[in-house]
Amino acid sequence: MRTHRVLVALLVVGLVGCSDDETTIDSRSCADAAPAALRDCVDGVSAAIAACYSGTGAPCDGDNPAIAAALADLQTTVEADCHDGDFLDLSGDAVVGRLRNSCLSESSSLAWRTYGGPQGAVFPAADAAGQSCLSAAHQAAAELVDGSLAAIGSCLDGDACDAPAVDAERAALAATALTDIEASCDDLAELIAVNPTTYVARAAHQVDCIAAAGHPDTAPLELGCGPANADFDAPRGEYVQVVVDGDKWGTLCADGSPYAFQIRLAPEGERLDRVIIGLQGGGVCLFEEDCTSRMESNPGLFMALDDEPTSVGIASDDPEVSPFANWTKVYLPYCNQDVFAGGGVSETLGAIEVPRYGAVNLRAALQMVRDVIWKEMDEEGGAGFRPDEIVALFGGWSAGGYGALYNYHWLIDDLQWPRTAAFPDAGLALDNGSVLGVRGLGAVKIPAWGAQPNLPPYCFVGDCAVGAVLFEAIAPRLKQVPEQQFLLLTNPLDRTQQNDAFFEDEPSFINTLRQTYCDTRDLPGINSYFTSVSDQSVHVVSIRPELWEGEVDGEAMRDWFERAVNDPDSLEDRVEEADFVDAVPGVEPYPCEVAP
């Protein structure tokens, strides 16, 4: 990594001798200064993070002086050279905020992928060889980022930018990084879930996002992130279907058809950067027999083109019903029967093959949404797009609830929307304790579906398919900001969820739910709202109007969600003993204290 440089822009006005002539040396243009300052900042913060791990074996403290200095240098440079309207139509303060966030977020994201999340869970647990591997990987990736940003900056600052030459230089830098990592690591994927090729590709994608944040115009380069990468236009206040270009994004539904999703940008006058994302449910097929049966009886489960968005309860478009009615809304259909975990492989099950692309589809769609929101907000001027100021609810129903569990970390760590809360509804991944259960199937299906690279770098083995295990692993990285939390929803009597998790009877499912709640409720960022319907099975609760408006322990679900967004640190669990012990023979009281 090159030595961190301090760039300070100077405006010098001097008098030469006794002459009356004045010579003015102008400061650099904002278009030149901003990306250079951002590149230096990313380099400086990455170097500081590496020094913390090599020196202490742990993440940097929040007030690390080297990180603070890198951010301060960026601010000084940008304030000297960028004024209102110099960078797009953004205010000078907005440009400073945008670049500071890009520097810190992108540097942190690279480190989190390497060392095991913001909590640095992987590095201290690794042996000496493993730690050496991780340090070398981070250095190689940081050098790739720096060299790529230099190539992009040099091209865009010149009179004629040769895009193919930049692409070739970036490819050479990526090849060097890959060689360096492979020479230093016996098995990177064993440490952090991703192999060197995927690790390098994700760092290269970050380069695109940094360049898009730092340059007001990136033409003629074709970057895979940012407003120039926006693939669709959408009107404000009405749903449109977006069919994803599978060749560009690598997406696919299980019947071979394209992936598609629905989006409704916030109505005019409402904030585009308030976003609610809903993942469709639809069960799961695991073996040849059940997958074949579903393909024949319900082919719609394997395609996305005919799916319409949900618009009741939490997803209602009526402000009288949902406080999120006028948010930007994204509805992600479910078409691979893989609980949105599949990494883009086809699983062979006897005589059939089932494409498992769930995580690929989800992440492509949300990157497309990000780029469109980015474009729209930058065109509005003022503050422009800031990913750290997006407030989002990311949830799903049934199988979509599982998808929210397994992809939440990606939104806050890689997409870099830190103010996101996840709401898995009726998909809590409870384990029945047998081989044919979530834990046992996780050990088989995580590799079979290519899911490992899409799980957190600190929890990606079979056990991590279990909700409670994942909560234990992810809780130390939650609550960096108040909104960052899981909002767990279910009705305890839920035969669909029970059967999907292979529980044989209602009491064992409900008792496992109760024990899991008590085991995890004190973890930071883990909050629960369980409805109390004991006389019938209820599957999914947040899109049932009577439960959305109904109360548990004195608070309506609607109000609980509104508090989760507007006053998240005040949120309390809403869980009741109710009458399940009497209504469902074999159910035992909660092993911890809850409301009556």
Buried (B, 14 or more C-beta within 10 A) or exposed (E): BEEBEBBEBEEEEEEEEEEEEEEEEEBBEBBBBBBBBBBBBBBBBBBBBBEBBEEEEEBBEEEBEBBEBBBBBBBBBBBBBBEEEBBBBBBBEBBBBBBBBBBBBBBBBBBBBBBBBBBBBBBBEBEEEBBEBBBBBBBBBBBBBBBBBBBBBEBBBEEEBEBEEBEEBBEEBBEBBBEBBBEBBEEBBEBBBBBBBBBBEBBBBBBBBBBBBBBBEBEEBEBBBBBBBBBBEBEBBEBEBBBBBBEEBBBBBBBEBBBBBBBBBBBEEBBBBBBBBBBBBBBBBBEBEBBBEBBEEEEBBBBBBEBEBBBBBBBBBEEEBBBBBBBBBBBBBBBBBBBBBBBBBBBEBEEEEBBBBBBBBBBBBBBBBBBBBBBBBBEBBEBBBBBBBBBBBBBBBBBBBBBBBBBBBBBBBBBBBBBBBBBBBBBBBBBBEEEEBBBBBBBEBBBBBBBBBBBBBBBBBBBBBBBBBBBBBBBBBBBBBBBBBBBBBBBBBBBBBBBBBBBEEBBBBBBBBBBBBBBBBEBEBBBBBBBBBBEEBBBBBBBBEEBBEBBBBEBBBBBBBBBBBEEBEEBEBBBBBBEBBEBBEEBEEBEEEBBE
